[in-house]
Amino acid sequence: NIVLNLGSVAFFLLAASHGPVAVAMPILTGSKLLSNLIFQVINGIGEWTKNTCVGTLVLVIAALCLINVGPTDEVGDQDPASLLLARRAVLWLFAMAVLLIFAVATIQLGYPQDGFVGMSLVCTVVAVSTALGASVGKLLSITSGAAFVVTIFFYLGLGLLSFG
């Protein structure tokens, strides 16, 4: 299952290079939900109940609908620097970085992870690093040279954080 999940990263990067992250990420998530359900049932660690099946299939089909009705990338070459330096992007990235640093620091300082707040901190680290990782993954398809190398390090670092 771990190998399959890591393999999905390669397919996500391929998908993000051909379309918007807002479409690629939900499709990746939906396909992982379906593959995890099948994996669990085959290995006897999960049940294929009506609710589980319907819920998973509704999410997968909704994600697949994004291919036809979701957002599209801008036509032509995109300048990564101008995208990252736009006011909304700077504010968003700053807020996400502060949230991620706060959650990681709080966990590292020994806050218990078994209560609601502790679980919220862990979920914040995973969710924010995954969201930022998706955006950085898109940058891999539009950067080159030294910027590409820096982007790879950010992508790998965020990937390690998202695994907890």
C-alpha positions, 0 to 999 in steps of 0.5 A: 500500500505504501508503494502504491501511495508513493507511486501515486505521487509520480502520477500526480506530478504528471497530472499537475504538469498537464492541468490545474492542481485544483483538478489533479488533487481531488482526482488523486485523493478519490483514486487513493480512497478507492484503492485503499478501500479495495486494498483493505477488503482484499486483505481482510482489514476493512469491510465493504459496507453499503455506506462505505461503497456509496460514499467512496464511489460518490467522492470518486465520481464527483472528483472525476467530473472535475476533469470536464467542469473544473478550472483550467490552466492559463494558456501559454507560458507561466512565470512562476515568480509572478505567480508566487509574488502576487498579493493573494499568493504571498498572503496565502503562502505566509498564512499556511507557513505560519500555521505549519510552523506553529503546528510542527513546533507545538508538536515538537514541544511535546504537546500530547497528540491523543486529545482533540487539540493534539489530533487537530495539530497533527491533522493541520501538519498533514493537511497544510503540508499536503496542500503546499506540496500540491502547489509546489508539485505544480511548480516542478512542471514550470521551473528549470535550473536552480529554481527546479532544484530548490523546488524539488527540496521543498517538495520532498520536505513537505512530503516528509511532513505530510507523512507525519 
